[in-house]
Amino acid sequence: MNPLTPHKTKHKKNLKQTMLAGALITALAVFIITLFAASQIFTQRFSEQSVENAESLSQLSFDNMYQLMSKGWNREQLLKFRADLKQTYQDHDMTFSIYRSDIVNRQFGFLASDVSDSMQPFFQEVLKSKKPMQIKQDEWVRSFRPLVAQNACLQCHTQAKVGDVLGVMGIEQNIGQVLKPARNEFLVWMLLLMPIPVLLALWVGRRFSKSLLRSVHDLNQQVVSINQIDDLKKLAHGKSVFDYTEFDQLNDSLNQLGDKIKNIAIDRDILDFEIQLLDKLVLSSEIVKDWKQHICLLMEEINQILPLYTLFVVFRTDDAEQYVIEVFWLGKPEKAIEKELEVHAKQILSEVSIFEQGSVFKVNHSYATKEPLAVENRIQTQSKSLILDTPKIGGVVGLGVKTFPPKDSSRSVVVESILTTLVNVIGSIKAINKFTKELEYYATRDPLTHLFNQRVFHEMLAYEVGRAHRHHYDFGLMLLDFDNFKLINDQFGHAFGDEVLQQFALAAKNALREGDIFARYGGDEFCVIFPETGFAEVQELAHKVLDATHGIELLAPSGQPVHITCSIGISMYPDHAHDKEDLFMVADNMLYRAKGSGKNAISYPQEADLVEVYKESNDQSLFIMKALETGEPIEPNYQPIVSMETGEIEVHELLMRLRQDDELISAGRFIETAEHMGLVNQMDMILIDKALADANRSGYEGVLFINLSPKAIVASEFIQRIQDLTESYQIDHERIVFEITERETVHNVALLEKFVRELRSEGFRFAIDDFGSGFSSFQYLKRFPVDFIKIEGEFINNMSKNEIDLAFVESAVSMAKSLGIETIAEFIENEETLDLVKSLGIDYAQGYLLATPQPDFSKQLDADIKTRIQTL
């Protein structure tokens, strides 16, 4: 129903009825008020007249009494005079009374008084004051006059003197009895006259409402007839429909409103189309993969609202060597038209700053349909450019139509909306493509050396063990460790340390064969798999690597020459082990033997060495079993995590330490053995139990990050155990954040997803640890409800000197912010990295520059570091 149409439902009031009722009520109210006012005036006037009459009678009686008393009279004459006066006043509905003073009573004797008890105080007051008094009380009017002795009075009243009061004369009248019939007569006349104002009010209300309703109806018809923007002209140029000057002003305002709406409003079909365009911003992997087909479909939709010939796009990235102009046609035009548009598109691109002068453009044409496209006149074009800093992407999108709508038309807004949407859609596709390529690369590569990372190494080692077992061949494994790398880092700085690592990796790679699998395991440790290679050849390759790296000489920032050496450990399949864990363990032990024997050496196992290696592994197994029995060797440590907004320690990460022979050592030496034994989840539960007990005992109120491998947390009893521990130690679930790591791959991701969502439903939170170190990190981000991501420390540590690492961190932070995920930077080891982390908007940071792991929940942060964070 139109808002201007009068409603007749029980919830709405009819304007005409309301106006008539209002006029009638107003008339009645005015009549009643008039009646009441007239009645009051009448009563007041009547009362005043009664007082005047009583006063006149009182004066007349007083004068007569003086005349008679001056002649002298006896008691009988006095009584007769009083009786005559009473009768006279009674005939006028009044009461007359004489009250004698004590002077008269003493001389002539007491005369019975006819004054009532209620009147006594008034007579006494007049006797005392010797002044006349008039009193109007309720419906009574009373008048009192003193009889004052004069010279003539002293002839009879010998005991009095001039000025004494001989008595008081009082007159009393009840005007209520007189007013009542007058009021009744007045009311009858008013009731007889009442229909006159009522009828007059109805006539005025009806006449006014009829005029107003007619005007409202005419205005309603104008509004109802508006179905599109052009119809606003009817309203804007409508004539006055009102009979009143004030409503003429309202009509003028409506005309001005119509003009304004016509300029800013958009037709509903255009609005619906713009909403459909916004839906196109939601991109799926299928759209990204086949984006050209998506653009063709968009063209067909655009053509329904704006007659469209063509659409062209061109984008560039940092690594682009040439630019491709993609031209999309609604149908298939003539070749001459295509060439003309190519020239025009290049002209437009030459005016955009993101494209260099003389750039080479390759042109591709795509067609939404195979139908011939007839171009009636010269194609009109309009374009819009996009420039993104992160990731570095720029481009231009243009439309070619028959004719563009006028600038002041609402449809001109559509052109701008279409261009904006297309720029965002295509720009997003390009950004996603670029970002995905980087992710795919860094999911398998170390960002500093561009070698395979640890995850790929383990996968390739497992693959090579299976392949060697099936085809019955030998292969070798070599572990390399930089000698004295920590000393180089500490003495010359991390930037120089990174340069040394890069040169070392390059020299070693040049010494290896093309098919060898070279990976950076972490820090200054490297691994090489030699597929289908015998022991002698592995030894020869190891010596080549040793020689190649030994020959490296670099100049430190101080100008001091630095030489590089490394230690190498070797193991062979199947001579030394039959599975990847044992094969790695043997090579790792040989590596530590080489470093212990003076470094810059190669070590490989003899028969006796294997016995010792497996004995050491067995000792580790026994130590782990003992630790699980007593729980004593397992000790929690807590590494502070600092808020980059406040500079306060708000979070701690739980770390496992093992005490062996009174020495506190990292659990890293035992973790692979524990995982191989399938006991890592039991060790984790002991650690969590002790950590929650510490938090309860110390009153810790911060957030605790617990780092668990996927294999450990999918244990069937884990959820119930965690709930029991948090309830026992009274720890809020939201203060516990579980870090999902990629230390060991979980093959049943659906089971892990179910586990994560169950814990999340209980209020626990989750973080992805070492984000970016493996492609599964992004799978976790896509499938699991994640609250935090801890960006891989290698990217953080290298981003101040490596643009690729910096771009990756920027992309990760931008993506996290858009998803509402908080970010944590690891490996903060220098102030330059800290400053960069702050500038990128990362939420939290941890690293040895800020604080080292402690056996308790430390809240102390170096004052200088805290101040630096707060003032950045």
N, C-alpha and C positions, 0 to 999 in steps of 0.2 A: 504493500500500500504506500502511496506517495505521502511523504511527511506533511505536505500542505493540505491533504484531503481531510476534512473533519471526520473524526472517529465517533462511532456510536456504540462502542463496546462499553461494558460496565467499568472498564478501567480508564476510559477516556471521557471527557466532558464536552458536551456540545456547546459551541461558541454562542450560538443564538440563544439557547436556553439559559446559558450562564449570564449573558448580557441582560436578558429580560428579568431574570431572577435578581441580578444585581441592582437594576433600576428599581424594581419593586421593593426590595429590601431597603434601598436608600430612601425611597419615598416614605415608607413606613417609619423608618428611623427618624427622618426629618419631622414627620407628623407627630410622632410620640414625643420627640424632644420639644417641639413647639407646644404641644398640649401640656407637657409638664411645666415648661417655662411660663405659659399663660396662667396655669393654675397657681404657680408660685407668686406671680405678679399680682394676680387677683387676690390671693390670700393676704399678701403683704399690704396691698392697697386697702383691703377691707379692714385689716388690723389697725392700720394707721388711722382710718376713718373712725373706727370704734374708739380709739384712744382720744381722738379729737372731740368726739361726741361726749365721752365720759368727762373729759376735761371741761367742756363747755357747761355740762350739767352741774358738775362739781362747782364751778365758779358761780353759776347762777344760784345754786343752793346756798353757797357761802354768802353771797351778797344779800339774799333774802333773810338769812339768819341774822346777819349783822343789823339789818334794818329793824327787824322785829325785836331783837334783843335790846337795841338802843332805846326802845319805848318802854322796856321793862316788862317782864312777864313772869307769871308764877309757874309752879311745877306742872299744873294741869295743862297750861298753854304749851309748855315745852314738850310734854308727852304727846299732846295732840299734834304739834308741829312735826315731831319725829315720825308719828304714825302716818301723817299725810305724805311726808317725803318718801317713806318706805313704799307706800302704795304707788306714788308717782313713779318711782324708780322701778318698781316691780312691773308696772305697765310697760316699761322700756327694757324688760329682761335684765334689770340691774338690781343690785343689792346695796342698800344704804345703811350705814352704821355711824353712830356718834359715840365717841369715847371721851368721858370727862376726866379732867386732871384732878389731882388730889386737892388742889386749892379750892376748886368748886365743890368737891365732895365734902370737905371739912366745913364749908360755910353753909351749904344748902342741904346737906345730907346725901347719903349714898343713893344713887339711882342705878337700878339694875342695868347692866350692860348687855347689849345684844351682839357683842363682838365675839366671834369664834376664837378658839384657842390658837388656830393656825394664823389668825390675823393679829393677835396680840403683839408679836415682835415688831410688826411694821408700825402699829400705833405708838408703841414705846419709842421706837427710833425717831418718829416725827416729833413726839413730845420733847425728846432730848435735843434734836437738831433744830427745831422751830422752823423747818423749811418744808415746803410741799414735796411730794414724792410720787412718781408714776412708775409702775412695775408691770411689765408684760412677761408672763410666765406660762409656758405651754399654750393653752387656749384661753387663758384668763388675762384680763386687763384690770389693773387696780390703780386708783388715784386717791391720794391722801393729802388733806389740807389742814394746817394747824389754825385754830381760832385764837389769835393773838389779842391780848387785852389792849384797848385804846382808852382815851380819857373818858369817853362816854360810858364805857363798860364799868368804870370804877364807881359809878353811882350805886350799882347793885353789888358788885363784887368788891366789897370794901377791903377784903384781905389780900386782894391782888394788886399789882402795880402794872404800869404800862409796860408791855413787852412780854408779860408772862403768858404762857400758853394755857388757855382755859379749857381746851379740849381739841379733839381731832375728828374731822369728818372724813369718812371713807366711802368710796363708791367701788363696787366690784362687778364685773360683767363677764359672762361666759360666751366668748365669740364663736366657739366651736359649734354650738347648737345653731347659731345663726348662719355659719358658713356652710353647714352640711347641705341644706336644700339648695343653696346657691351653687355649690359644687356639683351637685347632681344635675341641676339644670344646665350648667356649663358643659358637663360631660356629654349630655344628650345632644347638645348642639354640635359638639366636636365630632361625635360619632356620625351624625347626619352629614357632616361636611367631609369625612374621611375618604369616601370614594373618589372625590374630585382629584386629590394629588395622586392616588393610586392609578387612576385612569390616565392621568397626564404622564406618569412615570412609564406606564406600559407603552404609551404612544411614542414617547421619546426613545425608549430602549429599542422598540421594534424598528423605528425609522433608522436609528444609527446602526443597529446590527445588520439590517438589510443592505445598507450601503457598504459596510465593511466586508460582509460575506461576499458580496458581488465582486469587490476588489480582490479579495483573497482568491476567489474562484478563478478570476481572469489570470492572476499571477500563477496559480497552480497549473492552468492549462499551458502557459508558456513554458514552465519548467518541465512538465510531463512530455512536451513535444521535443525536448533536447535528447537526442540519441547519440550524437557524435559532436566533435569539436566544432564543425562548421555550423551546427544548429545554434551555437551560442550567439550567432549574429542576431537571431530572432529576439533573444533576451537583451542583447546589448543595444539594439536599435528599437526596442519596444516603446510604444507611446505610454503616457501616463494613464493609469486605469483607476486612480483614486480620486475621491471627491474632496480631499483635504490637502492643505498645503504641506503639512508635516509628512503625509504619505507620499506626496510627490517627491520630496527630498529622499525618502527611502527608495523610491523607484529609480531615481538618478544614481544612488549608491549601488543598486543592483546592476544597473547598466555598466557602471565602471567595473564592478566585480566580474561581469561577463567578459569585458574586454581583457582583463588580467588573466582570467582562467583560460581564455582562448589562446593566449600567448604561452602559457606554461603547461597546459594540460596535454595529456597523451591519450589517444583513442584506446579503447579496451583491447582491440585486436593487436595493436602495437605493443601494449603492456604484456599481453599473453605471450607474444613472440619474444620479448626481452626476457621473460621468465624462462622460456624454453632455451634461450641462449645461455642463461646462467647454468642451466642443467648440464650444458656441454662442457663446463669447466671441470666437472667430475671425470677424471681420466682413469681408465682401467689399463691393465697391461695389454689387452687386445687393441685398444685405441692407439697406444704408444707404438705398438708393433706395426699396425697398418694405418698410420695417421693420414695418408693420402686419401684413402677411401672415406675416412671420417670427414675430411674437408669437403669431398664431393657431396656427401650427404648434407653437410651444412649448407652448401651452395643451393641445393634444391629447396631447403627450408627458407633460406634468405630470399630466394626469388619469389616466394609467395607474398612477401610483404614489400619487397623492393625489386623492381625489374633489373635483373643482374645478367651481365654478359660474362664477366671473368673475375678472377681473384688471383693475385700473385703474392708470393712470399719469398723472402731470402733471409737467411740467418748465417752468422759467423761465430766461431769460437776461437780460442787462443791458438789451437793447434791446426786451424784450417789453412790450407794452402791456396785454395780457390773457393769461390762462392758459387752456389747453385741457385738459380732463380727457378722456383717451381711455379708454373702458370697453370691454373685450373680454369677450364671453360665449362659453361653450362651445357653446351653442345659442341659440335665440331665446326669451327669457323674456316674461312678461306685462309690459305697460306699467307697471303698479303696482309691480312688482318693480324695474324700471329706475329709476323715480322715487325709490323708497325707497333704492336704492343711491346715487343721485346726492346725496341729502341726507346720507347717511352719509359718503360720500367727502369732501364739502365740510367736514363736521364734523372729519374727520381732518386735512384740510389746514389748517384754521384753527388747529390746535394746533402746526403746524410753523413754526419761526421764519423760514424763508426766504420765506414768503408773508405779505404785509401784511394787516392787518385791512381788511375791506371790499373785497378783491380781487374782480375780476370773472372768473368762470369760464364758459367755453363747454364744453359737454359733447357729445362724439361717441361713438356706440355702434357697435361692430363685432362681427360674429358669425363664429365659427370654422366653424360649420355652420348650415344653414337649418332643422335639426330643432328642434321645440319643446323648450324646456328647462323641466322640471318641478322647481320648488323646493319641497322637502318641508317644510322648517322655515325659520326665520329664518336668514339667511346670517351666518356668523361670519367676521370679517375680521381680518387682521393685515397691518401695513405696515412699510416700511423706507424711510428717507430717505437722500439723498446730497447732499453739498455739495462742490463743487470750486471752488478759488480760481483755478486757471488751466487752461482758460478758465473764466470765472465762470459756473458752471452749478449749479443745485440742482433737486432733484425728489423725488418720493415714488412708491413702487410699493406696491400693496396686492393681497392675495389674498383671494378670497371662497370659502369651502368649506362643505360640509355640517357638518362638525365637525372640529376640530383634534385631533391625537393628544395624549395626556397629556404634561406637561412632562418627565417622567422617561423617556419613551419615546424609543427611538432614532429613530423617525420624526419626532419634533419637530425633530431636527437637519435633516431634509430640508426642512422649511418654511423654516427660516432660510437654508439653502443656495439654495433656489429664489429667495427674495427677494433675496439677495445677488447671485446670477447675473443676475436680471432687472434689478436696479438698475445693475449694471455694463454689461450689454448695452445697455440703453436709454440710460444715461448716456453710454456711449461713442458711440452713434449720434448723440446730440445734440451732443456735443463735436466729433465729426468734421464734422457739418453746419456748426457754427459756424466751425470752423477752416477748412473748405473754402471757405465764403463769403468769409472774410477773405483766403484765398490767391487766390481768383479775382479779388477786388477789387484786391489789391496786385500781382497779376501784370500789371496794366495801368495802375495809378495810381501817381503819386508820393505817398509817405506824408505829405509836409509840406503840399503845396498841393492834393493830390487831383486834380491835372491828369493827363492821359495822360503815361506815362513815355517814355523814349527809344526803347525797343523798339517800342512801339505807334506812335510817330511815324514811325519808318522803315518800318514795315509800311504805314501809311496813305499815306505819301509814294509808296511803290512802287505801291500800289493806285491812287492818284490819277493817277500818270503813265500807267499802263496804260489807265485809264478815259478820260482826256483824249485819249489817242492814238486810241482806238476811236471816240469821239464827236466828235472834232475841236473841242474847246473849249480856251480858255485857263484857267490858274489861277495863283495867286501863292503864293510862299513868303516868309515873313518871319521873320528871326532877331532876337531881342532880347537885349541884354546889359546887365546892371545897371552903371551907372557908379559907380566907387569903392566897390564893395561890400566889397572886402577891407579898405578903410580903416574902414568902418562896423563890420565884424566885429572888427577888431583894437582899435578904440577903445571900443566899447560892449559887446562880448561876443557870443558866438554865439546866445544866447537872443534878444537884441534883433535880431540879423541874421536869424534865422528869422522873427520877427514882421514885419520889413520885407519879406521875400520873400513872405509870405502876403498882406500888404496889396497889394503890387505885383501879384501874380497876380490878386487879386480885382478890382482897378481895371482891369487890362487885359482881363479876361474880360468885365466890364460894358461895355467899349467895343466888343467884337467882336459879330458876328452869331451867331445861334443855331446855324447849321450850320457855323461855322468850327471847325477842329480845332486846339485849343490844347494844347500839351504843354510840360512842363519837360524840357529836354534834359540838364541836369546843372548843379549848382552854381548860378550866377546867370544861366544861359543858358536862354532860352525860344524856342519855335518855334510858328509859326502857319501852317496850310495854308488857303488861301482857295479852295474848290472853285468852279469855273465863274465866275471873277471876272476882269474885265479889269484892265489896268494902272492906269487912272485910279481905279477903285474901290479897288484895293489901296492906292494912295497915300493916298486919303482915309481909309481905315481905319487906316493907319499913323499919320497925324497925330492921329486920335482917341485911339489908344493912347498916343502921346507926350504929348498934352495931359492925358489922364486920369491917367497916372502922375506927370506933373510936378506935379500939384496935390496930391499926397499929402504930408502933413506929420505926423510922429510925434514923440512926446516920448521921448527916450532915458532910461535909468535915472537919469542925472545931472540930468534936467530940461531938457536942451538940445534945442531943436527940430531935427529932421532932415528934410531935403527929399530927394526921390527923383528921379533922372533916369535915362534909359536911352538906348542907341544902337540903331539899327535898320538892318538890311541887307535888301534886297529882291531877289528874282530872279523871273522869269516864265517859265512854260512856254507855248509852245515857243520864245519869242523869244530867251531866253538860254541854254537847254540843252534836250536831248532825253532825258536820263536823270536819275535821282534823284541820282546821285553828283555829276554836273556841276552840277545845279541847286543842290544844297546847297553845293558849293564856291563858286559865284558869290555866293550870298547871304552865305556866311561871309566872303568877301573884302570884300564891301561893308560888312559889319558892322565889320570891323577898320579899313576906311577911315573910317567914321563916327566911330569912337573916336579914330582918329589925327587927325581934323580938329577936335577940340575936344569931342567927346562931345555928348550930348543932341541928336542929329541923326539924319536919315534919309538913307540913301545907296542909290542904285540904279544899275546900270551903263549907261553910254553905249556906243556902238560901239567907241570906242578902249579903254574900260575892259575890254571883253570880251577884246580882243587881249592886254591886259596880264595879265588873270586867267589866260587859258589859257597865256600865256608863263610865268607863275609856276608853274602846274601842270606845264608841260613842264620847267621848271627843277627842280622837285621830282623828276620822273621821272628826269631825268639824274643828279641827286644820288643817288637810290636805286640806279641802275644802277652808278654809280661806287663806291658803298659796297659793293655786292655783288662788284665786281671786286677791290677791295683789302682790304675788310674793316676798314680803319682807322677810318672815321667811327663805326662801331658799337662802343659801349663799354658794358660791364655795370656796373650799380649794384646795390647790395644794401640792401634795407630790412629792418632787424631786426624780428623778431617775438618778443614777450616771453611767457614762461610766467607765467600768473597764479598759479601755485602756488608757484614758487620765486623769481620776480622776476629770473630769468636770461634772457639772450638765447639761445634754443635753436634758432631757425629764422631763415632769411633768405629774402626774396622777391626773385627776380631781375627787374630792371627794365632796359629798353633806353633808352639815351641815344645821341644822335647829335651828333657834333662837326662844326659848320659855321662856317667863318671864325673858328676858335679859340674858339667859343662852344659850350658844352655845352647842348643843348636836348632837351626831351622828345620822344619818338618819336611823340607824339600828333598833331603837325602833319603827319607824313608817313604815318601808318599807313593812312589811308583811301586815299591814292594808291597805297601799296604793295599793299593788298588789291585795289584796282581793277586793278592791273597783274598780280596773281596772284603776287607775289614775297614776300609776308609770311613764307611758310614758309622761304624761303632766308635771310632776315634773322634769323629765329628760330634757325636752325641755327648761323649764325655766332656769335650771342649765346651760345648754349648751349656751343659749343666753347670760347669764351673764358672763360665762367664755370667750367666744369669744370676748365680748365687752372689758373685761379686757386685753386680749391679744392684741387687736387693740390699746387700749388706752396706754398701756405700751410699745408698740413696741416689744413685745415678738416674737422671731424668732425660738424658739425651737419646739419640738414635743409635742403634747398634747394627752394623752391617755384618752379616755372617756369610762367609764365602764357602759355598758347597758345590761340589761337582754334580752334574745332572744324575750320574749313576747313584750317588749317595742319597739324594733327596727323593728318589722314586722308591725308596724302601717302603714296604707296606705299612710298617709301624711308625714311620717318621711323623706323620701328621698328628697322631694321637699322643706321641711322646712330646712333641713341641707344645701341644695344648696343655698337657699335664705340667710341663716345666714352667710355662708362663703363668699358669694358674697358681702353682705352688710358690713361685717367687714374686707373684703379684706384679707382673710386667705387662703393660699395655701392648696389645698386638701390633698397633700402628708404629710402635717404636722399634720393631724388628724388621729389617730389610734383608732378604735373602739375595745373594749374588749368584746368578746363573753363569757358570764358567764353561769353557770348551775344553777343559782338560781331558775329558773323555767323552766321545760322541755317544749320545743316546739314540739308538736306532728307532725306538718306538716313541716318536715325537708326540703322537696323540696321547700316550700315557703321561708324558711329561706335561703336556698342556692341561690335561685333566687335573693333575697334581697341583699345578700352579694356580689354577682357578679355584680349586677347593681351599687352598691356603689363603688366597686373596679374599674369598668370601668370608673368611674368619677375621679379616682385618689386617693380615700381614701384607707387607709390600715387597716389591721385587726390583732388582737392578740387573743390568747386563754388564758383566765385568769384561775388561779389555775390549771394549767396543771397537770394532774395525779390524781386529786381528784375524777374524774369520768370517766367511760369508754367512754362517749360521747365526751370527749376531743379528743380522737383518731379518732372518727368518724368525728369530725369537721376538724381535721388535714387532713384526707383522702379526704374529700369532698370539703372543702373550700380553696381558695387561702390565706394562712396565712403568715404574715410577721414576727410575734413575737410569742413566747410562754413564759408565765410567770409561772415558775415552782412553784407548790404548796409549800407554806411556811413551811408546816409541814415537808416535805422532806428536805428542805434547813436547817431548824433549827435543825434537828436531825441527819444530815448526818455526822457530826464530831464524833459521838459516836455510830452510828448504821450502820453497813456495808450494810444492805439491803437498807436503805434510800440512802446511798452513791452510791450503784450500780444502783439504779433507776435514780438518778440525772445524773450519768455518761452516762447511756443509753439514757436518754432524750437529753442530750447535744450532744452526738454523732449522734443521729438520726437527730436532728435539723441542725447540720452542714452539714450533707450529703444532706439535702433538701434545704440548703441555707436559713434557718430560723434563725433569731437572738433570743437570749435567755435572759431572765430577771429573776434574783433570788429575791424572796420576803423574808421578815422576817429576814433581816440582823440585828441581835441584839448583836453580840459580834465579837471581832476581829478574833477569831479562825475561825468562819464561813466565815468572809470576806476573810481571806487568802485562804481558801479552794475554795471559789467561784472563786477567781482570778486564782488559779492553774488549775481549771477544764476548763478554757477558756470560762466562761459565759460572755456575752457581757455587760450586765447592772445589776445593783443591786439597791434595795431600802429597807429601813428599818429604825427603830428608831436610830440605831447606826450612820447612815449616816445623816439623816435629818428627821424632823417631818413635818406633813402637815402645810402649812402656808396660810394666806389669800391672798398672792400675789405670783408672780413668783420669788421665791428666787433663787439667783445664788450663794449664799455663802455656802461653804462647810468647815467644820473644817479643819484647815491647817494640823494637824497631820494625820487625816484620808486620806486627799488628798495625802500627801507625802507617806503614807503607800501603797496606791494603786499604785502610780507611780513607787515605788521602788521594789514592789513585783516581 
